[in-house]
C-alpha cells in the first residue's frame, strides 16, 4: 500500500559522524550552499538537489539541476518537493498545539479519545497514549498492507476523512504487531495520531495543519505529490540501471500515500518553506519561539530511547543534543539535522530516490551540520 523509506537509522548515522573536531562556525552562506548543491548534483549524477541552512535568525537555500530528466526547466528553491516522513514532525507540532490548547493530554489514551470505538478496539490498544503514538511505541504495524486494502476497498466512499476513519477503525481492531511501550517504527501509529487530531478538533487533518501550524508560522505547504499540480511540472525519479527515470506511481497509489496516510508522510513543501520549520525548532529550543512553550519544544526533542516526537535524537560529543530525520515515499528524498547548541539546521533534498543518492546526501548533510571532514 505504501512505498516508504525512513530515517529510523538516523541515530546510527549521527553516531558514526561524531568526530573530535569542534567548531562554532556559522551556517554555510548562500555561495557555499550553491557550490555544494552543484557539486553533489554533478558528482552523484542526480536530477535535482536542494539544500537549506537555517539558524534562529536566518534561512539560506540553494538548488541545482532540473525539475525533470529530459527537460530544461531548472529546479528552483521555491519548487515544492514531496517530504515523506518529515511530515511526522509537523504532525507532532499539531498535536502539541492541541495539548497546549487543553484539547488533549500527552497521556490521553485511545480509549478516552475514541470512545465510540472503545469496545471494538483491541484491549491492548485502549491504554495507548498520544505520546506513545508519536514515539513509535503504540504497537501498530509499520504500514497498512494489501490485505487491509483488499478488505476495505469495497467499503470505500471516496470521501477522504471517512475513508481514513474506515481504515483506522479496521486497524484498531487488529492485534498489536509489537508490545505497546516497545519501540517499532510505524506509519500507522502516526495515521492514528492524525485521526486523534481530527476527532478532538473537529476538522480534517489537512485543515488543522494549515490552521495550527503552517498559518501561524507563515509557511506555504500542502499535501500530495508535486506531479499532481499541472502548474509545476516537477517529477520524482527512481534509478533504472545507470539512469534516472521519472517515477510513475498510479494516481490512486499517490492518493493513498499522500492523503490517506497524510499524517505519516503526505507533506509537499519547498525548501524555502521547510527551512522556516527548521528555524522555528531552533528558536523553540532556544526559548525564543512563541509558537509553542519552551518546555513543549524540549519535550518534542526529548527521546525515549533515541526517538522523540517526529525526530531521532542523540547526544553527539562536542555538538550537544542533535535531532535528525529522513523521509521518502520512494521518488523524492529529504534528510534534516538540527544542532541547537550550534544554532544550525541543515536539510538536503533531491527529486529522486536511490541508495547511492541517499548515502551521498546524508554525508553532505553531516558535513554541513556537524563539520564532518570529507
BABAZA-253149 format. One record per residue: x, z, y of N, C-alpha, C in turn; residue number from 0; residue in three letters. Coordinates in steps of 0.05 Angstrom, whole numbers. Layout:
<pts>
      n_u      n_w      n_v     ca_u     ca_w     ca_v      c_u      c_w      c_v   sefi   drenvex
        X        Z        Y        X        Z        Y        X        Z        Y    NUM       ALA
...
</pts>
This chain:
<pts>
      n_u      n_w      n_v     ca_u     ca_w     ca_v      c_u      c_w      c_v   sefi   drenvex
       16        0      -24        0        0        0       17        0       25      0       UNK
       41       11       23       58       11       47       86        1       40      1       UNK
      100       -7       61      128      -13       59      141        5       79      2       UNK
      155       26       70      166       45       89      193       54       81      3       UNK
      212       55       99      237       68       95      240       89      116      4       UNK
      252      111      110      250      134      128      276      149      130      5       UNK
      279      164      151      303      178      156      306      205      142      6       UNK
      297      206      117      300      231      103      329      238       97      7       UNK
      347      218       99      375      222       95      390      227      121      8       UNK
      375      230      143      388      234      169      406      258      169      9       UNK
      398      279      156      415      303      156      441      298      143     10       UNK
      441      283      121      466      277      107      483      258      125     11       UNK
      470      240      138      484      221      156      498      237      178     12       UNK
      484      256      189      495      272      211      519      289      201     13       UNK
      515      302      179      537      319      169      561      303      163     14       UNK
      558      278      153      581      261      148      595      253      173     15       UNK
      581      254      196      592      245      221      607      267      236     16       UNK
      607      291      225      617      314      241      647      316      239     17       UNK
      661      304      258      690      307      260      697      330      279     18       UNK
      722      333      283      731      355      300      732      348      330     19       UNK
      729      322      336      731      314      364      708      324      380     20       UNK
      713      336      403      692      346      421      695      334      448     21       UNK
      672      328      460      673      318      488      646      322      500     22       UNK
      645      324      526      620      326      541      616      302      559     23       UNK
      627      279      550      625      254      566      595      247      569     24       UNK
      588      235      592      560      228      596      552      205      578     25       UNK
      526      200      577      515      178      561      527      152      571     26       UNK
      529      133      552      541      107      559      526       93      581     27       UNK
      540       82      601      527       68      623      516       41      613     28       UNK
      501       27      630      489        2      623      509      -18      612     29       UNK
      532      -21      626      551      -41      618      562      -36      590     30       UNK
      566      -11      584      576       -4      557      554       -9      537     31       UNK
      529       -2      543      507       -7      524      505      -37      519     32       UNK
      506      -53      540      503      -81      536      526      -92      519     33       UNK
      550      -83      524      572      -92      507      569      -84      478     34       UNK
      559      -60      473      555      -51      446      532      -66      433     35       UNK
      511      -72      448      489      -88      436      498     -115      429     36       UNK
      513     -128      446      524     -155      440      543     -154      416     37       UNK
      560     -134      415      580     -132      394      566     -128      367     38       UNK
      548     -109      365      536     -103      339      518     -125      330     39       UNK
      504     -138      348      487     -160      340      504     -183      329     40       UNK
      526     -189      343      543     -211      334      558     -204      308     41       UNK
      570     -181      306      586     -174      283      568     -171      258     42       UNK
      544     -161      261      526     -157      238      508     -181      233     43       UNK
      508     -200      252      492     -224      249      462     -218      249     44       UNK
      454     -200      267      426     -192      269      410     -209      288     45       UNK
      384     -213      284      368     -229      302      368     -217      331     46       UNK
      360     -192      333      360     -179      359      365     -149      356     47       UNK
      378     -138      377      385     -109      377      378      -98      405     48       UNK
      369      -73      405      364      -59      430      375      -31      427     49       UNK
      387      -21      449      399        6      449      388       21      473     50       UNK
      381       46      470      372       63      492      390       88      492     51       UNK
      397       96      516      411      122      521      395      137      542     52       UNK
      392      163      537      377      180      555      391      206      559     53       UNK
      388      217      583      395      245      590      370      256      603     54       UNK
      371      281      610      348      294      623      340      280      649     55       UNK
      360      267      662      354      255      688      357      225      689     56       UNK
      360      211      666      363      182      667      356      170      640     57       UNK
      350      144      641      348      127      617      363      101      623     58       UNK
      377       91      603      390       65      604      384       49      579     59       UNK
      378       23      581      371        7      558      385      -20      560     60       UNK
      393      -31      537      405      -58      536      394      -71      511     61       UNK
      394      -98      512      385     -113      488      402     -138      485     62       UNK
      401     -150      461      417     -173      456      403     -189      433     63       UNK
      407     -215      433      395     -231      412      369     -244      420     64       UNK
      353     -251      399      329     -266      403      305     -251      392     65       UNK
      281     -259      402      256     -247      392      250     -256      364     66       UNK
      258     -280      357      252     -291      331      273     -312      323     67       UNK
      281     -312      298      300     -332      289      289     -360      293     68       UNK
      306     -378      301      297     -406      305      285     -410      332     69       UNK
      283     -390      349      272     -393      376      292     -384      396     70       UNK
      289     -393      421      309     -387      441      302     -363      458     71       UNK
      277     -354      457      269     -332      474      285     -307      468     72       UNK
      298     -295      489      315     -272      484      298     -247      479     73       UNK
      309     -229      463      297     -202      460      303     -186      485     74       UNK
      282     -175      498      285     -161      523      282     -131      519     75       UNK
      294     -114      536      290      -85      533      261      -77      534     76       UNK
      244      -92      548      216      -85      550      199      -96      528     77       UNK
      211     -110      508      195     -120      485      189      -97      466     78       UNK
      164      -95      458      155      -74      440      164      -80      412     79       UNK
      175      -60      399      184      -61      371      167      -42      354     80       UNK
      163      -48      329      149      -30      311      168       -7      304     81       UNK
      159       18      309      177       41      307      174       57      281     82       UNK
      156       50      264      153       63      238      151       93      241     83       UNK
      167      108      226      165      137      225      174      152      249     84       UNK
      184      138      269      189      152      295      162      161      306     85       UNK
      140      150      296      113      159      304      109      188      297     86       UNK
      122      198      276      116      225      268      123      245      290     87       UNK
      143      241      305      149      259      327      127      259      348     88       UNK
      115      235      352       92      233      371       68      248      360     89       UNK
       63      245      334       41      260      322       45      290      325     90       UNK
       70      299      322       76      328      326       71      336      355     91       UNK
       78      318      374       73      324      402       43      327      408     92       UNK
       28      309      395       -2      311      399      -12      338      388     93       UNK
       -4      345      363      -14      370      352       -4      394      369     94       UNK
       20      392      380       29      413      397       12      417      422     95       UNK
        3      394      434      -15      396      456      -41      410      448     96       UNK
      -52      403      425      -77      415      416      -73      445      410     97       UNK
      -50      452      400      -45      481      396      -44      495      423     98       UNK
      -30      484      443      -28      497      469      -55      498      483     99       UNK
      -73      480      476     -100      480      487     -119      499      473    100       UNK
     -109      511      451     -125      530      436     -144      518      416    101       UNK
     -141      492      410     -160      479      392     -153      483      363    102       UNK
     -128      491      358     -120      499      331      -95      515      333    103       UNK
      -85      526      311      -61      542      310      -41      528      290    104       UNK
      -16      535      293        3      524      273       -3      534      245    105       UNK
      -15      558      243      -22      568      216      -51      563      209    106       UNK
      -65      547      224      -92      539      216      -91      524      189    107       UNK
     -110      530      171     -109      518      145     -128      494      143    108       UNK
     -124      477      123     -142      455      119     -170      464      113    109       UNK
     -173      486       99     -200      496       93     -214      503      119    110       UNK
     -200      515      139     -211      521      165     -218      496      181    111       UNK
     -199      477      180     -201      454      198     -220      433      188    112       UNK
     -224      432      161     -241      411      149     -262      425      132    113       UNK
     -279      442      144     -297      458      128     -317      442      112    114       UNK
     -325      418      121     -344      402      107     -333      392       80    115       UNK
     -307      391       78     -294      382       53     -282      404       37    116       UNK
     -285      429       46     -271      451       33     -277      453        3    117       UNK
     -302      451       -5     -309      456      -33     -299      434      -51    118       UNK
     -296      409      -42     -286      388      -59     -256      385      -57    119       UNK
     -244      399      -39     -215      397      -35     -201      411      -59    120       UNK
     -178      401      -67     -162      414      -87     -156      443      -78    121       UNK
     -162      463      -94     -158      491      -86     -130      496      -74    122       UNK
     -109      484      -86      -82      488      -77      -77      478      -49    123       UNK
      -94      460      -39      -91      448      -13     -106      463        9    124       UNK
     -124      481        1     -141      494       21     -125      512       40    125       UNK
     -103      523       30      -87      541       47      -64      527       61    126       UNK
      -61      501       58      -40      486       71      -44      488      101    127       UNK
      -23      492      116      -25      496      145      -16      471      161    128       UNK
      -22      471      186      -13      449      204       17      448      204    129       UNK
       31      470      206       60      470      206       71      458      180    130       UNK
       58      464      157       68      452      132       64      422      131    131       UNK
       42      412      143       38      383      144       61      370      159    132       UNK
       68      381      182       88      369      199      116      372      188    133       UNK
      121      392      170      147      396      158      149      384      131    134       UNK
      130      368      122      130      356       96      131      377       74    135       UNK
      115      398       77      114      419       58       85      425       49    136       UNK
       68      404       50       39      407       44       33      400       15    137       UNK
       51      386        2       46      379      -26       35      352      -31    138       UNK
       31      336      -10       19      309      -13       40      290      -23    139       UNK
       31      269      -38       49      248      -47       59      232      -24    140       UNK
       80      216      -29       94      202       -7       75      183        7    141       UNK
       60      167       -7       42      147        4       17      144      -13    142       UNK
       -5      136       -1      -27      125      -18      -16      102      -34    143       UNK
      -28       97      -57      -18       76      -74      -39       55      -81    144       UNK
      -32       35      -97      -50       14     -103      -75       24     -118    145       UNK
      -72       45     -134      -95       56     -148     -115       67     -128    146       UNK
     -105       81     -107     -123       91      -86     -137       68      -72    147       UNK
     -122       47      -66     -134       24      -52     -155       11      -69    148       UNK
     -150        8      -95     -170       -5     -112     -196       11     -114    149       UNK
     -192       38     -115     -216       55     -117     -233       55      -92    150       UNK
     -220       52      -69     -234       55      -44     -243       29      -30    151       UNK
     -230        7      -37     -236      -18      -24     -266      -25      -24    152       UNK
     -280      -21      -47     -309      -28      -47     -325      -11      -28    153       UNK
     -315       13      -20     -330       30       -2     -322       27       27    154       UNK
     -301       12       32     -291       10       60     -312       -5       77    155       UNK
     -315        5      102     -335       -7      120     -322      -25      141    156       UNK
     -295      -24      144     -282      -39      165     -281      -24      191    157       UNK
     -293        0      192     -292       17      216     -269       36      213    158       UNK
     -249       34      231     -223       47      227     -225       77      221    159       UNK
     -238       92      238     -239      121      235     -253      128      209    160       UNK
     -275      114      203     -290      120      178     -273      114      154    161       UNK
     -259       92      155     -242       84      131     -219      103      128    162       UNK
     -208      113      150     -186      133      148     -197      158      135    163       UNK
     -220      167      144     -232      191      133     -239      188      103    164       UNK
     -248      164       96     -254      158       68     -229      161       51    165       UNK
     -207      150       60     -182      151       45     -172      180       43    166       UNK
     -172      194       65     -161      221       65     -178      241       49    167       UNK
     -204      237       50     -222      254       34     -216      249        4    168       UNK
     -211      224       -3     -203      218      -31     -177      231      -38    169       UNK
     -157      231      -20     -131      242      -26     -132      273      -27    170       UNK
     -149      285      -12     -152      314      -13     -164      324      -39    171       UNK
     -177      306      -54     -188      314      -80     -166      312     -102    172       UNK
     -143      300      -96     -123      297     -116     -105      322     -118    173       UNK
      -95      327     -142      -77      349     -145      -52      344     -129    174       UNK
      -40      365     -118      -15      361     -103        7      348     -120    175       UNK
       22      331     -107       45      318     -120       69      336     -123    176       UNK
       70      356     -106       91      377     -107       78      403      -98    177       UNK
       92      425     -104       81      451      -97       80      455      -67    178       UNK
       56      460      -56       55      466      -27       75      488      -20    179       UNK
       89      484        2      110      502       10      138      491        5    180       UNK
      140      472      -15      166      460      -20      167      433       -5    181       UNK
      192      424        0      196      400       16      193      375       -1    182       UNK
      177      356        9      174      330       -4      164      311       18    183       UNK
      181      293       26      174      275       49      148      260       43    184       UNK
      130      260       62      103      250       56       90      237       81    185       UNK
       86      211       79       70      197      100       41      207       98    186       UNK
       32      212       74        5      222       70        0      247       85    187       UNK
       19      266       85       15      291      100       11      286      129    188       UNK
       26      267      140       22      261      169       -4      247      174    189       UNK
      -14      231      155      -40      220      158      -61      242      160    190       UNK
      -58      263      143      -77      285      144      -74      300      171    191       UNK
      -50      302      181      -46      315      208      -61      299      229    192       UNK
      -61      272      227      -76      256      246     -106      260      243    193       UNK
     -115      263      218     -144      269      214     -151      296      226    194       UNK
     -134      316      223     -138      342      235     -142      339      265    195       UNK
     -125      324      278     -127      319      307     -154      306      314    196       UNK
     -161      286      299     -187      272      304     -210      292      301    197       UNK
     -209      309      281     -231      328      276     -234      349      297    198       UNK
     -212      361      306     -214      383      325     -218      373      353    199       UNK
     -209      348      359     -210      338      387     -232      317      390    200       UNK
     -245      309      368     -268      292      370     -264      264      381    201       UNK
     -241      252      375     -235      225      384     -216      212      364    202       UNK
     -215      185      363     -195      172      345     -167      180      352    203       UNK
     -150      180      332     -122      188      335     -109      172      358    204       UNK
     -113      146      358     -100      129      378     -109      136      406    205       UNK
     -134      143      409     -144      151      436     -132      177      444    206       UNK
     -129      196      425     -117      222      431      -88      219      439    207       UNK
      -73      202      425      -45      198      433      -42      187      461    208       UNK
      -59      167      467      -58      156      494      -65      177      515    209       UNK
      -85      194      509      -94      214      528      -76      238      531    210       UNK
      -65      246      508      -50      272      508      -19      268      509    211       UNK
       -9      245      502       20      241      500       29      219      519    212       UNK
       21      194      513       31      172      529       22      173      558    213       UNK
       -3      179      563      -13      181      590        1      201      607    214       UNK
        2      226      599       16      247      615       46      241      620    215       UNK
       58      226      602       87      220      605       92      193      618    216       UNK
       71      179      624       74      153      637       87      132      619    217       UNK
       79      133      594       91      115      574       71       94      566    218       UNK
       81       69      564       64       47      554       72       42      524    219       UNK
       53       46      506       58       41      478       31       37      465    220       UNK
       32       27      440        7       22      426       11       25      396    221       UNK
       -9       17      381       -7       19      352      -13       -9      340    222       UNK
        4      -16      321        2      -43      309       29      -55      304    223       UNK
       29      -81      302       54      -96      299       57     -115      322    224       UNK
       81     -120      332       85     -140      353       73     -167      346    225       UNK
       74     -174      321       63     -201      313       34     -204      318    226       UNK
       20     -181      322       -9     -183      327      -16     -188      356    227       UNK
        4     -190      373        0     -196      401        9     -224      407    228       UNK
      -10     -243      411       -1     -271      415       13     -275      441    229       UNK
       11     -256      460       24     -259      486       54     -252      484    230       UNK
       62     -240      462       91     -232      459      100     -242      432    231       UNK
      110     -267      430      117     -279      404      143     -267      393    232       UNK
      140     -242      382      162     -227      371      158     -225      341    233       UNK
      180     -227      326      178     -225      297      197     -204      286    234       UNK
      188     -191      265      205     -175      248      217     -193      227    235       UNK
      240     -185      216      255     -202      198      264     -186      173    236       UNK
      266     -201      151      277     -189      126      299     -208      117    237       UNK
      317     -197      101      340     -212       92      333     -230       68    238       UNK
      340     -255       69      336     -273       47      362     -287       41    239       UNK
      376     -279       20      403     -289       15      421     -281       38    240       UNK
      434     -301       50      452     -295       72      439     -299      100    241       UNK
      413     -304      100      400     -309      126      376     -290      130    242       UNK
      369     -288      155      345     -273      162      321     -292      164    243       UNK
      299     -283      152      274     -299      156      253     -281      167    244       UNK
      235     -293      181      213     -277      193      196     -265      171    245       UNK
      190     -239      174      173     -226      155      144     -237      157    246       UNK
      131     -238      134      105     -249      133       86     -231      118    247       UNK
       82     -206      128       64     -188      116       35     -198      122    248       UNK
       18     -198      102      -10     -205      108      -23     -187      129    249       UNK
      -41     -198      144      -54     -183      165      -67     -157      155    250       UNK
      -79     -158      131      -92     -134      121      -71     -113      114    251       UNK
      -47     -121      105      -26     -101      100      -16      -89      126    252       UNK
      -12     -106      146       -4      -95      172      -25      -76      183    253       UNK
      -50      -82      179      -71      -65      188      -70      -38      174    254       UNK
      -66      -38      148      -64      -12      134      -40        4      143    255       UNK
      -17       -9      146        8        5      153        6       16      181    256       UNK
       -4        0      200       -2        9      228      -27       23      238    257       UNK
      -49       20      225      -74       31      235      -86       53      216    258       UNK
      -90       46      191     -100       67      173      -79       89      171    259       UNK
      -54       83      171      -33      103      170      -19      108      197    260       UNK
      -35      105      218      -24      107      245       -7      131      250    261       UNK
      -16      155      242       -3      180      249       24      182      235    262       UNK
       28      167      213       53      168      198       73      148      208    263       UNK
       64      125      219       83      104      226       73       81      241    264       UNK
       51       83      256       39       59      268       47       51      295    265       UNK
       65       67      308       71       62      337       87       37      341    266       UNK
       80       22      362       96       -1      372      104        6      400    267       UNK
      130        4      406      139       14      432      165        0      440    268       UNK
      167       -6      466      192      -18      476      213        4      479    269       UNK
      238       -4      478      260       16      480      260       28      508    270       UNK
      251       14      528      250       26      555      231       49      555    271       UNK
      209       48      539      189       69      538      198       90      518    272       UNK
      210       82      496      219      102      476      240      120      489    273       UNK
      257      109      506      277      125      520      264      148      536    274       UNK
      240      143      547      226      164      562      218      187      543    275       UNK
      209      180      519      202      201      500      227      218      493    276       UNK
      249      205      488      274      220      483      281      237      506    277       UNK
      279      227      530      286      242      554      268      267      556    278       UNK
      243      265      549      225      288      551      232      309      530    279       UNK
      241      301      507      251      321      487      275      336      498    280       UNK
      294      321      510      317      335      522      308      354      544    281       UNK
      291      345      561      281      363      583      267      388      571    282       UNK
      251      383      550      236      405      538      255      426      526    283       UNK
      276      417      512      295      436      500      312      449      521    284       UNK
      315      437      545      330      449      567      312      465      585    285       UNK
      286      466      580      268      483      595      258      471      621    286       UNK
      260      445      624      251      432      649      226      415      646    287       UNK
      215      413      622      192      396      617      166      412      624    288       UNK
      147      399      635      120      411      640      100      401      619    289       UNK
      109      384      601       90      372      582       82      392      561    290       UNK
      102      408      551       97      430      532      114      454      541    291       UNK
      107      477      531      123      501      537      150      499      523    292       UNK
      169      512      534      196      511      523      196      521      494    293       UNK
      181      543      489      181      554      462      168      534      442    294       UNK
      150      517      452      138      497      434      158      475      427    295       UNK
      173      466      448      195      447      442      215      458      423    296       UNK
      222      483      426      241      496      408      230      497      380    297       UNK
      204      502      377      192      503      350      193      475      337    298       UNK
      187      454      353      188      427      343      215      421      330    299       UNK
      236      431      343      263      425      334      276      448      319    300       UNK
      259      466      309      269      488      292      263      481      263    301       UNK
      283      475      247      277      466      220      271      488      200    302       UNK
      255      482      180      253      498      156      268      481      135    303       UNK
      290      491      125      308      473      111      322      456      132    304       UNK
      318      430      130      331      412      150      310      394      164    305       UNK
      285      402      164      264      386      177      247      403      195    306       UNK
      244      394      220      226      408      239      199      395      239    307       UNK
      189      388      263      163      374      266      169      345      274    308       UNK
      172      328      255      178      300      261      207      293      264    309       UNK
      225      312      259      254      308      263      269      322      240    310       UNK
      290      308      230      310      322      215      328      337      235    311       UNK
      335      361      229      350      378      247      373      391      232    312       UNK
      398      388      243      421      402      231      439      412      253    313       UNK
      455      431      247      475      441      266      501      426      261    314       UNK
      512      413      281      536      397      280      558      412      294    315       UNK
      581      417      281      603      431      294      611      417      319    316       UNK
      613      432      341      622      421      366      600      408      382    317       UNK
      576      403      370      555      389      384      529      406      386    318       UNK
      528      427      371      504      444      371      483      432      353    319       UNK
      458      439      358      436      430      341      429      401      348    320       UNK
      429      384      328      424      355      331      399      348      315    321       UNK
      381      333      328      357      323      315      359      292      311    322       UNK
      350      283      289      352      254      283      329      245      267    323       UNK
      322      219      269      302      208      252      305      178      252    324       UNK
      295      165      230      295      136      227      267      127      220    325       UNK
      261      103      227      234       93      220      235       63      215    326       UNK
      219       54      195      215       26      190      192       22      171    327       UNK
      177        0      176      157       -9      157      168      -32      140    328       UNK
      193      -39      144      205      -59      127      214      -84      141    329       UNK
      208      -87      167      216     -111      181      227     -105      209    330       UNK
      226      -80      217      238      -70      241      253      -44      233    331       UNK
      271      -35      251      285      -10      245      292        4      271    332       UNK
      289       30      272      295       46      295      307       73      286    333       UNK
      330       80      296      343      105      290      350      119      316    334       UNK
      344      145      317      348      160      342      362      187      336    335       UNK
      379      195      355      393      221      354      389      235      380    336       UNK
      384      261      379      382      278      402      404      299      401    337       UNK
      420      301      422      441      321      423      437      337      448    338       UNK
      419      357      448      411      371      473      435      384      487    339       UNK
      453      397      472      475      411      485      494      392      500    340       UNK
      493      367      493      509      347      507      491      331      527    341       UNK
      466      338      530      447      324      547      447      294      540    342       UNK
      445      288      514      448      260      506      428      253      484    343       UNK
      416      230      487      399      219      465      406      190      463    344       UNK
      407      180      439      413      152      433      393      141      413    345       UNK
      384      117      417      368      103      398      377       75      395    346       UNK
      378       65      370      385       37      365      363       25      349    347       UNK
      357       -1      354      335      -14      341      342      -43      336    348       UNK
      328      -55      317      330      -84      313      303      -94      303    349       UNK
      299     -120      308      275     -133      297      280     -144      269    350       UNK
      291     -127      252      298     -134      225      302     -109      208    351       UNK
      303     -113      182      309      -90      165      324     -100      140    352       UNK
      346      -86      135      363      -92      111      384      -70      109    353       UNK
      394      -66       86      413      -44       81      437      -46       99    354       UNK
      449      -69      101      474      -72      117      468      -67      147    355       UNK
      445      -78      156      437      -74      184      433      -44      190    356       UNK
      420      -30      172      415       -1      175      442       14      177    357       UNK
      460        7      158      486       21      158      501       17      184    358       UNK
      502       -7      194      517      -13      219      503       -1      243    359       UNK
      477       -2      244      463       10      267      465       40      267    360       UNK
      463       53      244      467       82      242      495       90      251    361       UNK
      515       74      242      542       81      250      545       79      281    362       UNK
      534       58      293      535       55      322      522       79      336    363       UNK
      498       87      326      484      109      339      500      134      338    364       UNK
      514      139      315      530      163      313      554      162      332    365       UNK
      566      138      334      588      135      353      580      141      381    366       UNK
      557      131      390      548      135      417      538      163      423    367       UNK
      525      175      402      513      202      407      533      224      401    368       UNK
      550      221      381      567      242      372      597      237      377    369       UNK
      603      215      391      630      208      397      647      204      372    370       UNK
      635      195      350      649      190      326      667      165      330    371       UNK
      692      167      324      710      145      328      706      123      307    372       UNK
      709       98      316      706       75      298      729       75      279    373       UNK
</pts>
